[in-house]
Amino acid sequence: MSDPTKPGATPADPARRAALKTLAGAGTAAAALPLWARYTHAQSAAPIRVGFQMHATGIGAAYGRWYDRTTQAAARVINAAGGINGRPLEIVTEDDGTDPRRGAEVVEKFANQHRVDVAFGTLFSHVVIGSAPRAGELKLPYFAVSEGHHVASGMLNRWTLQPGITDVKSQVLAVAPFVAETLGRKVTMIFPDYAFGHDHRDFFSEAIAAQGGEVIAKLAIPPTETSFTRYFPRIPRETEVIYHVMVGPAVLTFVKEMGEFFGPSRPAIFGFIDSLEAVDLRSPGLDFLEGTYFWEGMPRYVQPDQTEFDRHFRAEVGIDENGASASDPRDVSTYAHMFGCWETLYIIKRGMDAAGYAGPQDRQKLVEAVEAMTDMAESNEHPQGAKLFNGRTHQVFGQQHVSRLENGRLDVVRTVPLEETFYPDEVDYTARPF
Amino acid sequence: MEFGPYLMLAALEGAVTAAVLALMAAGLSLVFGVMRVVNVAHGEFYMLGAVLAFVVAGMAGGGALGFVAVLVAVPLIVAALAVAADVTVLKRVGYDPERTIVATIGILYIVQQVTLMGYGPDARPVAAPFNQRIALPWVEWGAGGPSLYWPWGLSITSYKLFVIGAAVVVLALLWVLMTRTRIGLVMRATQLDRETAQAFGIPVERVYALVFGLGAGLAALAGVLIVPIQQAHYLMGGDALLLSFIVVIIGGLGSLSGTLIAALLIGLSDGILSVFFSPTLAKIVATLLVALVLVFRPQGLMGKPER
């Protein structure tokens, strides 16, 4: 605590005045920096700015960390290969706190303050749903990497696209036959109680009914919940299969408590790897999951038939053969999802190349160029596999995997080709005005 | 699940919640009782306990020995931090009720954001020193008289039992400290009348620092105990703070026995209501209880009316 009566600290102290003056001068120079910096570059060499809406804090932080690493790696690789239209790619990161309201503010900040060309990178569906309307109003192309069905359902707008990751509806269509044939027909679902979980609830119920199965109980759990045992008694005794998908910081607790609840006499279990993304499968308390099955968007553990593209992707992002950080084997990635950032950045690049994108005035051309895309071959740009983009619904389709947990690692037992993940269009965004 | 085993599971889950809640609320209640300070940062001391448990467990190595080190060291570290906060912040604002609320809100954000910067936004687990699943039997009245069977899901883990036991022991020790020791006498004297206590030579400021540290230490201990069940996360203090306030308001601010009763009431009702109905209803009922207490018995169940 400074004492204002002491001579050294008085406001009139000359040394302090001088310091203030210097600071003020430096501050003015710093504030003016963008003005003169702008003219040192030719217009064409200015970077393409991509606003990255990152779940740096809040319940999506583990995904945010890996979405960031993947995004930075992809940007580095794109820039090393000459950037977009000869211009470097610059990632402008803003934390959205995994919060819908903050998400909309971040979109606004991107458009009005950072002056980005496009925004991208959001995972949690409530944040996407909170942010997309603002992006639409600001006419800012908004590329979600979210899995939610909200894009293809027609709920959002022409400026919002999801070209880098498949949605829940096609994922559950891919896995429902496996669940019904191999595991059982009486299913109890456990899912987070918000848009993403509701997508699972609605579409899996439909998909399993089409396979002659039935969802006999639905347990919705708030995504911020930290204690789960109290939900489990609602699992009916006749349950043959538990279908679980959980998100948030407490996923490990969720799975552990499920194991403690069932003890030695568990039903068959099918989970979405979301329940254990960024979690080491050898963590104590997870032994009971041996022999259970998981959906994976992209296999976390290197498979015998690993493609050169997967090898390239792992090497560039810094991922080892177990899906953990190459520098810290305890830092497990969100491997089944984060490829979406990589692939989306390449779509943005391809779209901008095709549209001859020169600046924000070409944003509409960019959206139209992406809408015109269809096939995406398996390549370094699309390491997860070949994809088909539907320009009318703004949603991409791709292959899905079912993996079995054995000896603490996941091995793919079935790969569902993308043709089996189609469903009829629910919207035609191309008919909507910009 | 049948009604009987279902109820028993709900009660067991509720007992674990009640145990942790009682520890935390006892700290909050103590600080308010003696110092008349509404400590809004109390939930962050709980979070700090959990987070430091992760850090210290990492340094001490796993196993039972490491966990004992955590149990001893972490509450002491957090208590020391709280004493420092008391001396540097609360003492400076003269323990003025309004200003301490604002000051502790500031401490809340500082602790939370420093944790976010240092520890990161991830939830991290600490392995329990022991964690056997104990399946519990249930009596069934069949044709041949009563017989035992093991229903699906009716179980508890040895660690959860330990949490309940540990909370009971710590609360008993706290009660002994407050009623049977000289230091407890000094605290109660300060609580009763600060100025008279000072006139009798009690170093009130040191008592305040001690009490603030003790309250934070109790919250940290609750955090340490819960972290093998849940995980350490920088936002975990919010809900815990809310529930402790509910408990303390229902029990009566400053009353240890009231806090204990209210913790049991809220813990069990939370366990049972959320198992049978929904966790949201449990929160609604808890909040309703607070409203009823505030209307009909503002001093709380065991609190004494203002003189």
HADDOCK unambig.tbl for C-alpha pairs under 7 A between the chains (distance, minus, plus):
assign (segid A and resid 57 and name CA) (segid B and resid 121 and name CA) 5.49 0.50 0.50
assign (segid A and resid 58 and name CA) (segid B and resid 121 and name CA) 6.83 0.50 0.50
assign (segid A and resid 61 and name CA) (segid B and resid 121 and name CA) 5.76 0.50 0.50
assign (segid A and resid 61 and name CA) (segid B and resid 122 and name CA) 6.31 0.50 0.50
assign (segid A and resid 62 and name CA) (segid B and resid 122 and name CA) 6.11 0.50 0.50
assign (segid A and resid 226 and name CA) (segid B and resid 230 and name CA) 6.43 0.50 0.50
assign (segid A and resid 227 and name CA) (segid B and resid 230 and name CA) 6.97 0.50 0.50
assign (segid A and resid 230 and name CA) (segid B and resid 10 and name CA) 6.61 0.50 0.50
assign (segid A and resid 230 and name CA) (segid B and resid 271 and name CA) 6.90 0.50 0.50
assign (segid A and resid 230 and name CA) (segid B and resid 274 and name CA) 6.50 0.50 0.50
assign (segid A and resid 230 and name CA) (segid B and resid 275 and name CA) 4.76 0.50 0.50
assign (segid A and resid 231 and name CA) (segid B and resid 275 and name CA) 5.94 0.50 0.50
assign (segid A and resid 233 and name CA) (segid B and resid 1 and name CA) 6.18 0.50 0.50
assign (segid A and resid 233 and name CA) (segid B and resid 6 and name CA) 6.80 0.50 0.50
assign (segid A and resid 233 and name CA) (segid B and resid 153 and name CA) 6.99 0.50 0.50
assign (segid A and resid 236 and name CA) (segid B and resid 1 and name CA) 6.97 0.50 0.50
assign (segid A and resid 237 and name CA) (segid B and resid 1 and name CA) 6.93 0.50 0.50
assign (segid A and resid 249 and name CA) (segid B and resid 122 and name CA) 6.63 0.50 0.50
assign (segid A and resid 249 and name CA) (segid B and resid 123 and name CA) 5.15 0.50 0.50
assign (segid A and resid 250 and name CA) (segid B and resid 123 and name CA) 6.80 0.50 0.50
assign (segid A and resid 250 and name CA) (segid B and resid 231 and name CA) 6.76 0.50 0.50
assign (segid A and resid 253 and name CA) (segid B and resid 229 and name CA) 6.95 0.50 0.50
assign (segid A and resid 253 and name CA) (segid B and resid 230 and name CA) 5.69 0.50 0.50
assign (segid A and resid 260 and name CA) (segid B and resid 133 and name CA) 6.31 0.50 0.50
assign (segid A and resid 261 and name CA) (segid B and resid 153 and name CA) 4.62 0.50 0.50
assign (segid A and resid 261 and name CA) (segid B and resid 155 and name CA) 6.63 0.50 0.50
assign (segid A and resid 262 and name CA) (segid B and resid 152 and name CA) 6.54 0.50 0.50
assign (segid A and resid 262 and name CA) (segid B and resid 153 and name CA) 5.21 0.50 0.50
assign (segid A and resid 284 and name CA) (segid B and resid 127 and name CA) 6.98 0.50 0.50
